[in-house]
Amino acid sequence: MNKDLAKERQNSSLRVQKLNSFIGRNLFLSDERYKQVLELKSVLASQIKSLYDENYENLEREQKYELVLKKSLELIEFANEHNVTNYMEYTYLIGEVMGTEKHLFGLHFTMFSISLELWSTAEQKTYWDRFLKENGVFGTYIQTEIGHGTFIRGLETTATYDPTTQEFIIDSPTLTSIKFWPGASGKTCNYAIVMAKLIIDKKDYGIHAFVVQLRSLENHCPVPGIEIGDIGKKHAYEAIDNGFVKFNHVRIPRNNMLMRFAQVLPNGEFKQLGNEIVMYACMLIMRGILCMFASLLHSISTTIAIRYSCVRRQTADPNGFEPQIIDYQTQQYRLLPGLATTYANFFATINFRNILNSFKKRSSNFSQIDPNELAKLHALSSGIKAMVFDECLKFGQINRLCCGGHGYSASSGLQPVIQEADAGCTYEGDNIVLYLQTARYLLKAIQKGFSPHLYLDNLSEIKASELFKRFEHYILLFDRLYENQIGEISNRMISLMEDQKLDRFEAWNSSSVVLVETAKIYICLFIIYMNLNGIYEHQKIECAENQIILEELFELYLTYGIVEKFPNHFLKLGVIDGQEMTVHQNRLYELLKKIRQNAVCLVDAFGWSDSNLSSSLGVYDGNVYEKLFQFAKSSLLNRNAADHTFKKLAKPYILAKSKL
C-alpha cells in the first residue's frame, strides 16, 4: 500500500463502509439486494478474467473484438445462470470484467428489448419472447441514418405496405437513408428494431418500428437485399462493430410492425390505437438508464484522478519537500468541484430513475399517462441526459489534465471515460438539441401559466427540516435565477415577434443560445432539489460524520454553480451583486480545504474495484508506478528484441547514408 494513500484514509473522518452501503442501497433499492449483487460480483471475478488483466489496451482492433465478444457471451451465460434480469444490476456486474469497455450486446438488452416490451401488442410480445429464446437472437436498434439523426421525422428509410402479400417492403431509397452507427450491427447482431417511414398507397403515415432480420440464423450471412458491414475505426470502442445497413426492397411479414399504438390491417387500413407520443416513452426509460450510467462513469474518472493526485508529488517547496499535488489549490479547484458534481448527479439520476419507474408502474407501461406529465418527464429526461454527459466529459478531461503526462497513457483508464462521455453528448439525442427540447417545454409552461418543476412528495417535509434551513439561502438564489432567466427569454421572444416582426422560427433561432442556458439553469435546479433529498434521506441513517461531509460537498456544488457555472447570469439578472459574488468565491476556497481532507474516502465509497477502473493510476493500493511500468513492458512493440522492421527499413537507409 502506498504510504500517502494509506495516510489519506487514516486521517479521514468519513466512514467509508457506511457511505458505500447508502450508495448501494440507493442504486439497487435495498441493502439486501446490494449485498447480493456484491456477492455475485465476487463470484464473477473468480470465474471470468477481466479485460484489465488481459493486456486489453495493447491489443489490435480484431483482437479486441474477438476478446470482447468472448467476454460478452460468457457474461450472458453468467447472468442466465444467476438469474440476473435487471439491466442496471447487469451493467454494474459486468464492469468487473469489462471495466469501462462496452458490452457487445448492450443495445440488445436496452433499446431492442425495451422497444419490444413497450411497443408490442400482448400477442406480439408473447411471440417475440418465445422466438428470441428459441432462436439465439441478438438484436440491435436501428434509427440513425447517414443524413438524419436527432430529427426522427426526417428519416428516409421506408416501409411500404403490400396488401397483396400482406408484407412491408423495407427500403433505403437514397444514399442519405442508409442506416449508420447502430451498435453491434456491423458483424454481430442478427435482428433489429428498424425505425422507418410507413407508406400505404403512397401516403406517409409517419415513423414506426419494425422487426427486421439482418442475418441468417443458420450461417450468419446477410439476408438477401441487405448490405451490411462495419463503419470503420472510431475515436474509441474499437471492439464495438457500429455498422451501416442498406435495405434493398427487403420484405417482412405484416406482423413484424410493432402495433401496440398503431395498426395496419391486412387490407392496408391504418388505425391509430392511442396517443402516438406514448411510443417515445421507450426513450424515457433509455435516458433514465443513460443518466445513471453517466453519473457512475463520472465517478470513475474522479476516483482515478483523486487517488493519483494523492500519490503524485511534485515541485519542491523552499525546504526541498515535494508536496502531494492535491495540496495545491489549483489542483483542488479543478478536481473537487467535479467530485461534488459526481455526487450531485448521482443523487439526481437515481431519483429520476425512481420517478420514471413510479410513473411507468401506475400508468400501465405509460399507456395511461397524462400527456402533460409525459411532456414534463420528456423535458426533464432531455435536459438531464444532456447535462450529466456534458459534465462527465468536462470533468473527465479535467481529470485527465490533473494526471499530467501519465493521464495521457491508455493505462490511465481515463481515455475510455472521456471518449464514452464524448459520444454520449451525441448518441440518443445531440445535447444541444435536447436542451432546446427542454427549453421549448419551459416556454410553453410560462406562456400557459403552469409550473414546469417536478418535486418529490416529501418536499414539504424537507422544507420543515434544519437541513433545508441551512441551504435555503442558496436554493432561493437558484430559484430566483431561474424565474428571472425564463422571464427574460420569454419577453425577448415576444419582443422579437411583435416589435421586430420575426416569425416564430426566426425568433426561436435568434434566441437559441439563451434558451440553452435557460434549460441548463432549470436542470441544475432539479439536480439541487434531488441532491437535497439524497442528503435528507442520508441523515436518517444516523452517521453524523458522513452527514457533515455530504453537506459540505453539497455546499461546494452550490457555490461552484454560482461562481463558475452561472456567474454572468447571477450578476446580469441582479440575483447577486459583485460583493456577494466575492463572498461566495471565498467560501468556495474554504470548502476546497475541507473536502480535500476526505476526498480519497469519498471516492472509495463508490466501491470501484481495480478491474472496474482499469487504471494504473487509480489502483486502490496506490502502487501506480509499478503498474505503469508493467503496462509499458506489455506493449506489443516489445515482443521482439531484434526488431525486423528496423532491419528491413531503417538499417538499409543508415548503411546507404554511411557510404556517402
C-alpha positions as CSV (number, residue, x, y, z in Angstrom):
1,M,0.0,0.0,0.0
2,N,1.3,3.4,-0.9
3,K,2.0,5.3,2.3
4,D,0.4,8.6,1.2
5,L,-2.8,6.9,0.1
6,A,-2.8,4.9,3.4
7,K,-2.4,8.1,5.3
8,E,-5.3,9.8,3.5
9,R,-7.6,7.0,4.6
10,Q,-6.3,7.0,8.2
11,N,-6.8,10.8,8.5
12,S,-10.3,11.0,7.0
13,S,-13.3,11.3,9.3
14,L,-15.6,9.7,6.7
15,R,-16.9,6.2,7.4
16,V,-16.5,4.6,4.0
17,Q,-18.4,1.4,4.5
18,K,-21.4,3.3,5.8
19,L,-21.5,5.7,2.8
20,N,-20.9,2.8,0.4
21,S,-23.9,1.0,1.8
22,F,-26.0,4.1,1.4
23,I,-24.9,4.5,-2.2
24,G,-25.6,0.8,-2.9
25,R,-29.0,0.9,-1.2
26,N,-29.9,3.8,-3.5
27,L,-28.6,2.2,-6.6
28,F,-30.2,-1.2,-6.0
29,L,-33.2,-0.1,-3.9
30,S,-32.4,-2.3,-0.8
31,D,-29.5,-3.2,1.4
32,E,-30.2,-6.9,0.9
33,R,-30.1,-6.7,-2.9
34,Y,-26.9,-4.6,-2.8
35,K,-25.2,-7.4,-0.7
36,Q,-26.4,-10.0,-3.2
37,V,-25.0,-8.0,-6.1
38,L,-21.7,-7.7,-4.3
39,E,-21.6,-11.4,-3.7
40,L,-22.4,-12.1,-7.4
41,K,-19.6,-9.6,-8.3
42,S,-17.1,-11.6,-6.2
43,V,-18.2,-14.8,-7.9
44,L,-17.9,-13.3,-11.3
45,A,-14.4,-12.0,-10.6
46,S,-13.4,-15.6,-9.7
47,Q,-14.8,-17.1,-12.9
48,I,-14.1,-14.7,-15.7
49,K,-10.8,-12.9,-16.2
50,S,-11.1,-9.1,-16.6
51,L,-10.0,-7.1,-19.7
52,Y,-7.8,-5.2,-17.3
53,D,-5.8,-8.5,-16.8
54,E,-5.8,-9.4,-20.5
55,N,-3.4,-6.5,-21.6
56,Y,-6.5,-5.3,-23.5
57,E,-5.4,-1.7,-24.3
58,N,-2.3,-3.0,-26.1
59,L,-4.3,-5.3,-28.5
60,E,-5.2,-4.6,-32.1
61,R,-8.8,-4.0,-33.2
62,E,-9.6,-7.5,-34.4
63,Q,-8.1,-9.0,-31.3
64,K,-10.2,-6.6,-29.1
65,Y,-13.4,-7.5,-31.0
66,E,-12.8,-11.2,-30.6
67,L,-12.0,-10.9,-26.9
68,V,-15.0,-8.6,-26.1
69,L,-17.3,-11.0,-28.0
70,K,-16.0,-13.9,-26.0
71,K,-16.4,-12.0,-22.7
72,S,-19.9,-10.7,-23.7
73,L,-21.1,-14.3,-24.3
74,E,-19.6,-15.5,-21.0
75,L,-21.3,-12.7,-19.2
76,I,-24.7,-13.5,-20.7
77,E,-24.2,-17.1,-19.5
78,F,-23.3,-15.9,-16.1
79,A,-26.4,-13.7,-15.9
80,N,-28.6,-16.5,-17.0
81,E,-27.1,-18.9,-14.5
82,H,-27.5,-16.5,-11.7
83,N,-30.9,-15.1,-12.8
84,V,-29.7,-11.5,-13.2
85,T,-32.6,-9.9,-15.2
86,N,-32.3,-6.2,-14.1
87,Y,-30.2,-4.4,-16.6
88,M,-28.8,-1.9,-14.1
89,E,-27.6,-4.7,-12.0
90,Y,-26.2,-6.5,-15.0
91,T,-24.4,-3.3,-16.1
92,Y,-22.9,-2.9,-12.7
93,L,-21.8,-6.5,-12.5
94,I,-20.2,-6.7,-16.0
95,G,-17.9,-3.7,-15.1
96,E,-15.9,-6.2,-13.0
97,V,-14.9,-7.9,-16.3
98,M,-15.3,-5.2,-18.9
99,G,-14.1,-2.2,-16.9
100,T,-15.2,0.9,-18.9
101,E,-15.4,-1.0,-22.2
102,K,-18.8,-1.6,-23.8
103,H,-20.6,-5.0,-23.7
104,L,-21.3,-6.0,-27.3
105,F,-25.0,-6.7,-26.6
106,G,-25.8,-3.5,-24.7
107,L,-28.5,-2.4,-27.2
108,H,-30.0,-5.9,-27.2
109,F,-30.8,-5.6,-23.5
110,T,-31.9,-1.9,-23.7
111,M,-33.4,-0.4,-26.8
112,F,-34.2,-3.7,-28.6
113,S,-35.8,-5.4,-25.6
114,I,-37.5,-2.2,-24.3
115,S,-38.9,-1.5,-27.7
116,L,-40.4,-5.0,-27.9
117,E,-41.8,-4.6,-24.4
118,L,-43.4,-1.2,-24.8
119,W,-44.4,-1.2,-28.5
120,S,-45.7,-4.7,-29.0
121,T,-49.3,-5.9,-28.6
122,A,-49.8,-8.6,-26.0
123,E,-49.8,-11.3,-28.7
124,Q,-46.7,-9.9,-30.4
125,K,-44.9,-9.7,-27.0
126,T,-45.6,-13.4,-26.4
127,Y,-44.5,-14.4,-29.8
128,W,-41.2,-12.4,-29.8
129,D,-40.3,-13.5,-26.2
130,R,-40.6,-17.1,-27.3
131,F,-38.9,-16.6,-30.7
132,L,-35.9,-14.8,-29.1
133,K,-35.3,-17.5,-26.6
134,E,-35.7,-20.4,-29.0
135,N,-33.6,-19.0,-31.9
136,G,-30.5,-17.4,-30.3
137,V,-31.4,-13.9,-31.4
138,F,-29.2,-10.9,-30.7
139,G,-30.9,-7.7,-31.6
140,T,-29.9,-4.0,-32.1
141,Y,-31.8,-0.8,-32.6
142,I,-31.5,1.0,-35.9
143,Q,-32.7,4.5,-36.3
144,T,-29.9,6.9,-37.3
145,E,-29.2,7.4,-41.0
146,I,-26.2,9.0,-42.8
147,G,-28.3,12.1,-43.4
148,H,-30.5,12.2,-40.3
149,G,-30.1,11.6,-36.6
150,T,-32.0,13.5,-33.9
151,F,-34.7,14.7,-36.3
152,I,-36.7,11.5,-36.3
153,R,-39.4,12.7,-38.6
154,G,-36.8,13.4,-41.3
155,L,-35.8,9.7,-41.5
156,E,-36.0,8.5,-45.1
157,T,-36.0,4.7,-44.8
158,T,-39.4,3.5,-46.0
159,A,-41.7,0.6,-45.0
160,T,-44.2,0.3,-47.8
161,Y,-47.2,-2.0,-47.3
162,D,-48.1,-4.5,-50.0
163,P,-51.7,-5.7,-49.3
164,T,-51.4,-8.5,-51.9
165,T,-48.8,-10.3,-49.9
166,Q,-49.5,-8.7,-46.5
167,E,-45.9,-7.7,-46.2
168,F,-43.9,-4.5,-45.6
169,I,-41.1,-3.6,-48.0
170,I,-38.2,-2.1,-46.2
171,D,-36.1,0.1,-48.5
172,S,-33.2,2.6,-48.4
173,P,-34.3,4.8,-51.3
174,T,-31.4,7.3,-51.2
175,L,-27.7,7.5,-50.1
176,T,-28.7,9.6,-47.1
177,S,-31.3,7.0,-46.0
178,I,-28.6,4.3,-45.4
179,K,-28.7,3.4,-41.7
180,F,-25.5,4.3,-40.0
181,W,-24.0,3.8,-36.5
182,P,-26.2,1.1,-34.9
183,G,-24.2,-0.7,-32.3
184,A,-23.2,-4.3,-32.9
185,S,-24.8,-4.4,-36.4
186,G,-21.5,-4.5,-38.4
187,K,-20.7,-8.1,-37.6
188,T,-22.7,-9.4,-34.6
189,C,-26.4,-8.9,-34.4
190,N,-28.9,-10.9,-36.5
191,Y,-32.2,-9.0,-35.8
192,A,-33.1,-5.3,-35.3
193,I,-35.8,-2.9,-34.5
194,V,-35.8,-0.6,-37.5
195,M,-37.4,2.8,-37.4
196,A,-38.9,3.6,-40.8
197,K,-41.5,5.8,-42.6
198,L,-44.7,3.9,-43.1
199,I,-46.1,4.2,-46.6
200,I,-49.6,2.9,-47.6
201,D,-51.0,3.7,-51.0
202,K,-48.3,6.4,-51.4
203,K,-49.4,8.1,-48.3
204,D,-46.9,8.8,-45.5
205,Y,-48.1,7.7,-42.0
206,G,-45.1,8.7,-40.0
207,I,-42.3,6.8,-38.4
208,H,-43.0,3.4,-36.9
209,A,-41.0,0.4,-35.5
210,F,-40.4,-2.8,-37.5
211,V,-38.7,-6.0,-36.5
212,V,-36.3,-6.9,-39.3
213,Q,-34.0,-10.0,-39.7
214,L,-30.5,-8.9,-40.7
215,R,-28.6,-12.2,-40.9
216,S,-29.4,-15.8,-41.3
217,L,-29.8,-17.8,-38.1
218,E,-28.0,-20.7,-39.7
219,N,-24.9,-19.3,-41.3
220,H,-25.0,-15.6,-40.1
221,C,-24.8,-14.3,-43.7
222,P,-26.7,-11.1,-44.5
223,V,-30.4,-11.6,-45.5
224,P,-30.9,-11.1,-49.3
225,G,-31.4,-7.5,-50.0
226,I,-29.4,-6.2,-47.1
227,E,-25.9,-4.7,-47.5
228,I,-24.4,-4.6,-44.1
229,G,-20.9,-4.0,-42.5
230,D,-18.7,-2.2,-40.0
231,I,-18.3,1.6,-40.4
232,G,-14.6,1.5,-39.6
233,K,-12.4,2.9,-36.8
234,K,-13.9,5.5,-34.4
235,H,-12.4,7.7,-31.7
236,A,-12.9,4.9,-29.2
237,Y,-14.5,1.5,-28.6
238,E,-12.7,-0.4,-31.3
239,A,-14.2,-3.7,-30.2
240,I,-17.8,-2.5,-30.9
241,D,-18.9,-3.0,-34.5
242,N,-21.0,0.0,-35.2
243,G,-22.4,-0.7,-38.6
244,F,-24.1,0.5,-41.8
245,V,-27.3,-1.1,-43.1
246,K,-28.7,-0.6,-46.6
247,F,-32.1,-2.1,-47.4
248,N,-33.0,-3.1,-51.0
249,H,-36.7,-3.9,-51.0
250,V,-36.5,-6.3,-48.1
251,R,-39.9,-8.0,-47.4
252,I,-41.1,-8.7,-43.8
253,P,-44.4,-10.1,-42.6
254,R,-47.2,-7.6,-41.6
255,N,-47.0,-8.7,-38.0
256,N,-43.4,-7.5,-37.8
257,M,-44.6,-4.0,-37.4
258,L,-45.0,-3.3,-33.6
259,M,-48.6,-2.5,-33.3
260,R,-49.5,-1.5,-29.8
261,F,-50.2,2.1,-30.7
262,A,-50.8,1.9,-34.4
263,Q,-52.0,-0.9,-36.6
264,V,-52.1,-1.8,-40.3
265,L,-54.9,-4.2,-41.1
266,P,-54.5,-6.9,-43.8
267,N,-56.4,-4.8,-46.3
268,G,-54.0,-1.9,-45.7
269,E,-56.3,0.2,-43.5
270,F,-54.3,2.2,-40.9
271,K,-55.6,2.6,-37.4
272,Q,-54.2,4.8,-34.6
273,L,-54.8,3.0,-31.3
274,G,-53.7,5.6,-28.9
275,N,-51.6,8.7,-28.4
276,E,-48.6,8.1,-30.6
277,I,-46.4,10.2,-28.4
278,V,-46.5,7.4,-25.8
279,M,-44.4,5.4,-28.2
280,Y,-41.5,7.5,-27.3
281,A,-41.8,6.6,-23.6
282,C,-39.2,4.0,-24.5
283,M,-36.8,6.9,-24.9
284,L,-37.5,7.9,-21.3
285,I,-36.5,4.5,-19.9
286,M,-33.4,4.5,-22.0
287,R,-32.5,8.0,-21.0
288,G,-33.0,7.1,-17.3
289,I,-30.5,4.3,-17.7
290,L,-28.1,6.5,-19.6
291,C,-28.2,9.3,-17.0
292,M,-27.3,6.9,-14.2
293,F,-24.6,5.4,-16.4
294,A,-23.1,8.9,-17.0
295,S,-23.1,9.7,-13.3
296,L,-21.3,6.4,-12.5
297,L,-18.9,6.9,-15.4
298,H,-18.1,10.3,-14.0
299,S,-17.3,8.8,-10.6
300,I,-14.7,6.5,-12.2
301,S,-12.6,9.3,-13.7
302,T,-12.9,11.2,-10.4
303,T,-11.7,8.2,-8.4
304,I,-8.7,7.8,-10.7
305,A,-7.7,11.4,-10.6
306,I,-8.1,11.9,-6.9
307,R,-6.2,8.8,-5.9
308,Y,-3.4,9.7,-8.3
309,S,-3.3,13.3,-7.0
310,C,-2.6,11.9,-3.5
311,V,0.2,9.6,-4.7
312,R,1.9,12.0,-7.1
313,R,4.4,14.5,-5.6
314,Q,5.9,17.4,-7.5
315,T,7.8,20.7,-7.3
316,A,9.8,21.1,-4.1
317,D,8.8,23.8,-1.6
318,P,11.5,26.2,-0.1
319,N,12.5,23.4,2.3
320,G,13.1,20.9,-0.5
321,F,9.9,18.9,0.3
322,E,7.7,17.8,-2.6
323,P,4.0,18.1,-1.7
324,Q,1.3,15.8,-2.9
325,I,-0.2,17.6,-5.9
326,I,-3.7,17.5,-4.3
327,D,-2.4,20.0,-1.8
328,Y,-2.1,22.7,-4.5
329,Q,-5.1,24.9,-4.5
330,T,-5.2,24.9,-8.3
331,Q,-5.4,21.1,-8.3
332,Q,-8.2,21.2,-5.7
333,Y,-10.1,23.8,-7.8
334,R,-10.0,21.6,-10.8
335,L,-10.7,18.2,-9.0
336,L,-13.0,18.8,-6.1
337,P,-16.0,20.5,-7.8
338,G,-16.0,17.5,-10.1
339,L,-16.3,15.3,-7.0
340,A,-19.2,17.4,-5.7
341,T,-20.8,17.2,-9.2
342,T,-20.4,13.4,-9.2
343,Y,-22.4,13.1,-6.0
344,A,-25.0,15.6,-7.1
345,N,-25.6,13.9,-10.4
346,F,-25.7,10.5,-8.7
347,F,-28.5,11.6,-6.4
348,A,-30.3,13.3,-9.2
349,T,-30.2,10.4,-11.7
350,I,-31.1,7.8,-9.0
351,N,-34.2,9.9,-8.0
352,F,-35.1,10.4,-11.6
353,R,-34.9,6.7,-12.2
354,N,-37.3,6.1,-9.3
355,I,-39.7,8.8,-10.6
356,L,-39.8,7.1,-14.1
357,N,-40.4,3.7,-12.6
358,S,-43.2,5.1,-10.5
359,F,-44.9,6.7,-13.5
360,K,-44.4,3.5,-15.5
361,K,-45.9,1.4,-12.8
362,R,-49.0,3.5,-12.2
363,S,-49.7,4.2,-15.9
364,S,-49.6,0.6,-17.2
365,N,-46.2,1.0,-19.0
366,F,-47.0,4.7,-19.8
367,S,-50.1,3.8,-21.8
368,Q,-52.4,5.7,-19.4
369,I,-50.0,8.5,-18.5
370,D,-51.3,12.1,-18.5
371,P,-49.8,13.8,-21.7
372,N,-48.9,16.8,-19.6
373,E,-46.9,14.6,-17.2
374,L,-45.3,12.8,-20.1
375,A,-44.2,16.2,-21.6
376,K,-42.7,17.2,-18.2
377,L,-40.8,13.9,-18.0
378,H,-39.6,14.2,-21.5
379,A,-38.3,17.8,-20.9
380,L,-36.5,16.6,-17.7
381,S,-35.1,13.5,-19.3
382,S,-33.8,15.5,-22.3
383,G,-32.1,18.1,-20.1
384,I,-30.7,15.7,-17.5
385,K,-29.2,13.4,-20.2
386,A,-27.5,16.5,-21.8
387,M,-26.2,17.9,-18.5
388,V,-24.8,14.7,-17.0
389,F,-22.9,13.8,-20.1
390,D,-21.7,17.4,-20.6
391,E,-20.3,17.3,-17.1
392,C,-18.9,13.8,-17.4
393,L,-17.0,14.9,-20.5
394,K,-15.9,18.2,-19.0
395,F,-14.6,16.8,-15.7
396,G,-13.3,13.7,-17.4
397,Q,-11.0,15.9,-19.4
398,I,-10.1,18.0,-16.4
399,N,-9.3,14.8,-14.5
400,R,-7.1,13.7,-17.4
401,L,-5.2,17.0,-17.2
402,C,-4.9,16.7,-13.4
403,C,-3.0,13.5,-14.0
404,G,-0.4,15.1,-16.2
405,G,1.5,13.1,-18.8
406,H,0.7,9.8,-17.3
407,G,-3.0,10.6,-17.7
408,Y,-2.4,10.5,-21.5
409,S,-1.4,6.9,-21.3
410,A,-4.0,4.3,-22.2
411,S,-3.1,2.6,-19.0
412,S,-4.6,5.6,-17.0
413,G,-8.1,4.3,-17.8
414,L,-9.2,7.9,-18.4
415,Q,-9.3,7.7,-22.2
416,P,-12.4,5.4,-22.5
417,V,-14.3,7.5,-19.9
418,I,-13.7,10.7,-21.9
419,Q,-14.5,9.1,-25.2
420,E,-17.7,7.5,-23.9
421,A,-18.8,10.8,-22.5
422,D,-17.9,12.5,-25.7
423,A,-20.0,10.0,-27.7
424,G,-22.7,10.3,-25.1
425,C,-23.1,14.0,-25.9
426,T,-24.4,12.9,-29.3
427,Y,-26.0,9.4,-29.1
428,E,-29.6,9.2,-28.1
429,G,-30.0,12.9,-28.9
430,D,-27.5,15.6,-29.5
431,N,-27.1,17.6,-26.3
432,I,-27.8,21.0,-27.7
433,V,-31.0,19.7,-29.4
434,L,-32.0,18.1,-26.1
435,Y,-31.5,21.4,-24.2
436,L,-33.6,23.1,-26.8
437,Q,-36.4,20.5,-26.4
438,T,-36.3,21.2,-22.7
439,A,-36.4,25.0,-23.4
440,R,-39.4,24.6,-25.7
441,Y,-41.3,23.0,-22.8
442,L,-40.3,25.8,-20.4
443,L,-41.5,28.5,-22.7
444,K,-44.8,26.6,-23.1
445,A,-45.1,26.4,-19.3
446,I,-44.6,30.2,-18.7
447,Q,-46.9,31.1,-21.6
448,K,-49.7,28.8,-20.3
449,G,-49.1,29.6,-16.7
450,F,-48.3,26.1,-15.2
451,S,-45.2,25.0,-13.3
452,P,-42.6,23.1,-15.1
453,H,-41.0,21.8,-12.0
454,L,-41.2,18.2,-10.7
455,Y,-40.8,17.8,-6.9
456,L,-40.7,14.8,-4.8
457,D,-43.7,14.0,-2.5
458,N,-41.7,14.7,0.7
459,L,-40.7,18.3,-0.3
460,S,-42.8,19.9,2.5
461,E,-41.2,17.6,5.0
462,I,-37.8,18.6,3.7
463,K,-38.6,22.3,3.9
464,A,-39.5,22.0,7.5
465,S,-36.1,20.4,8.4
466,E,-33.0,22.1,9.7
467,L,-31.2,20.8,6.7
468,F,-33.3,22.9,4.4
469,K,-32.8,26.0,6.6
470,R,-29.0,25.6,6.2
471,F,-29.2,25.7,2.4
472,E,-32.4,27.8,2.0
473,H,-30.4,30.9,1.0
474,Y,-28.6,29.0,-1.8
475,I,-31.8,27.4,-3.1
476,L,-33.7,30.7,-3.1
477,L,-30.8,32.2,-5.2
478,F,-31.2,29.4,-7.8
479,D,-35.0,29.7,-7.7
480,R,-34.7,33.4,-8.4
481,L,-32.1,32.8,-11.1
482,Y,-34.5,30.5,-13.0
483,E,-37.5,32.7,-12.6
484,N,-35.6,35.8,-13.8
485,Q,-34.0,33.9,-16.7
486,I,-37.2,32.4,-18.0
487,G,-39.0,35.7,-17.7
488,E,-36.3,37.5,-19.7
489,I,-36.2,34.9,-22.5
490,S,-40.0,34.9,-22.7
491,N,-40.1,38.7,-23.0
492,R,-37.3,38.5,-25.6
493,M,-39.3,36.1,-27.8
494,I,-42.4,38.3,-27.6
495,S,-40.4,41.4,-28.5
496,L,-38.7,39.7,-31.5
497,M,-42.1,38.6,-32.9
498,E,-44.2,41.6,-32.0
499,D,-41.7,44.5,-32.3
500,Q,-39.3,43.2,-34.9
501,K,-41.9,41.1,-36.8
502,L,-39.9,37.9,-36.9
503,D,-41.8,34.7,-37.3
504,R,-41.7,32.1,-34.5
505,F,-38.8,30.1,-36.1
506,E,-36.7,33.2,-36.6
507,A,-37.3,34.4,-33.1
508,W,-36.5,31.0,-31.8
509,N,-33.3,30.7,-33.7
510,S,-32.2,34.2,-32.7
511,S,-32.7,33.2,-29.0
512,S,-31.4,29.7,-29.1
513,V,-28.2,30.3,-27.2
514,V,-30.1,31.9,-24.4
515,L,-32.7,29.1,-24.5
516,V,-29.9,26.5,-24.0
517,E,-28.7,28.5,-21.0
518,T,-32.2,28.6,-19.6
519,A,-32.6,24.9,-19.9
520,K,-29.3,24.3,-18.1
521,I,-30.4,26.5,-15.2
522,Y,-33.7,24.6,-15.0
523,I,-31.9,21.2,-14.9
524,C,-29.4,22.5,-12.4
525,L,-32.3,23.5,-10.1
526,F,-33.8,20.0,-10.4
527,I,-30.4,18.4,-9.6
528,I,-30.2,20.7,-6.5
529,Y,-33.6,19.5,-5.2
530,M,-32.8,15.9,-5.9
531,N,-29.4,16.2,-4.2
532,L,-31.1,17.9,-1.2
533,N,-33.4,14.9,-1.0
534,G,-30.5,12.5,-1.1
535,I,-28.7,14.2,1.8
536,Y,-32.0,14.4,3.7
537,E,-32.5,10.7,3.4
538,H,-28.9,10.1,4.4
539,Q,-29.3,11.8,7.7
540,K,-31.9,9.2,8.7
541,I,-29.1,6.5,9.0
542,E,-27.5,8.4,11.9
543,C,-24.0,8.7,10.6
544,A,-23.2,12.2,11.8
545,E,-19.6,12.2,10.4
546,N,-20.7,11.4,6.9
547,Q,-23.6,13.8,7.1
548,I,-21.3,16.7,7.8
549,I,-19.1,15.8,4.8
550,L,-22.0,15.3,2.4
551,E,-23.4,18.7,3.4
552,E,-20.1,20.3,2.8
553,L,-19.9,18.6,-0.6
554,F,-23.4,19.8,-1.5
555,E,-22.4,23.4,-0.5
556,L,-19.4,23.1,-2.7
557,Y,-21.7,22.1,-5.6
558,L,-23.9,25.1,-4.9
559,T,-21.0,27.7,-4.6
560,Y,-19.3,26.3,-7.7
561,G,-22.6,26.7,-9.6
562,I,-22.7,30.4,-8.6
563,V,-19.0,31.2,-9.1
564,E,-18.2,29.0,-12.2
565,K,-21.3,27.7,-13.9
566,F,-23.6,30.7,-14.0
567,P,-21.7,33.8,-12.7
568,N,-22.8,36.0,-15.6
569,H,-26.4,35.1,-15.2
570,F,-26.4,35.7,-11.4
571,L,-24.8,39.1,-11.9
572,K,-26.6,40.2,-15.1
573,L,-30.1,39.3,-13.8
574,G,-29.4,41.1,-10.5
575,V,-29.7,38.0,-8.3
576,I,-26.5,38.8,-6.5
577,D,-24.0,41.7,-6.8
578,G,-20.3,41.8,-7.1
579,Q,-19.7,41.9,-3.4
580,E,-21.8,38.8,-2.8
581,M,-20.0,37.0,-5.6
582,T,-16.7,37.6,-3.8
583,V,-18.2,36.1,-0.6
584,H,-19.3,33.0,-2.5
585,Q,-15.9,32.7,-4.1
586,N,-14.1,32.9,-0.8
587,R,-16.5,30.3,0.7
588,L,-15.6,28.0,-2.3
589,Y,-11.9,28.3,-1.4
590,E,-12.7,27.4,2.2
591,L,-14.8,24.4,1.2
592,L,-12.0,23.1,-1.0
593,K,-9.8,22.7,2.1
594,K,-12.5,20.9,3.9
595,I,-13.3,18.4,1.1
596,R,-9.7,17.8,0.4
597,Q,-9.3,16.0,3.8
598,N,-11.9,13.4,2.8
599,A,-11.5,13.3,-0.9
600,V,-10.0,9.8,-1.1
601,C,-12.6,8.2,1.1
602,L,-15.4,10.0,-0.8
603,V,-14.3,8.2,-4.0
604,D,-13.5,5.0,-2.1
605,A,-17.2,5.0,-1.1
606,F,-18.2,4.3,-4.7
607,G,-16.7,0.9,-4.2
608,W,-15.0,0.5,-7.6
609,S,-12.5,-2.3,-7.9
610,D,-9.3,-2.1,-9.8
611,S,-11.0,-4.1,-12.6
612,N,-13.8,-1.6,-12.8
613,L,-11.4,1.3,-13.1
614,S,-8.9,-0.5,-15.5
615,S,-6.4,2.1,-14.5
616,S,-2.8,2.0,-13.4
617,L,-3.2,5.5,-11.8
618,G,-6.3,4.7,-9.9
619,V,-5.4,1.4,-8.3
620,Y,-6.6,1.0,-4.7
621,D,-3.2,0.3,-3.2
622,G,-1.7,3.4,-4.9
623,N,1.3,1.5,-6.4
624,V,0.9,3.4,-9.7
625,Y,4.4,3.5,-10.9
626,E,4.8,-0.3,-10.7
627,K,1.5,-0.7,-12.7
628,L,2.7,1.9,-15.3
629,F,6.0,0.2,-15.9
630,Q,4.3,-3.2,-16.1
631,F,1.9,-1.8,-18.8
632,A,4.8,-0.3,-20.7
633,K,6.6,-3.7,-20.8
634,S,3.5,-5.3,-22.1
635,S,3.4,-3.3,-25.3
636,L,3.2,-5.5,-28.4
637,L,6.1,-3.5,-29.9
638,N,8.3,-5.1,-27.2
639,R,7.7,-8.6,-28.4
640,N,10.9,-8.9,-30.4
641,A,14.1,-7.5,-29.0
642,A,15.6,-7.5,-32.5
643,D,13.1,-5.5,-34.5
644,H,12.7,-6.9,-38.0
645,T,11.0,-3.6,-39.1
646,F,14.1,-1.7,-38.2
647,K,16.3,-4.2,-40.0
648,K,14.0,-4.1,-43.1
649,L,13.6,-0.3,-43.4
650,A,15.9,1.8,-41.2
651,K,19.1,-0.2,-41.4
652,P,19.4,-0.1,-45.2
653,Y,18.9,3.6,-45.0
654,I,21.6,4.0,-42.4
655,L,24.0,1.8,-44.4
656,A,23.3,3.8,-47.6
657,K,23.9,7.1,-45.8
658,S,27.2,5.8,-44.2
659,K,28.7,5.1,-47.6
660,L,28.2,8.6,-48.8
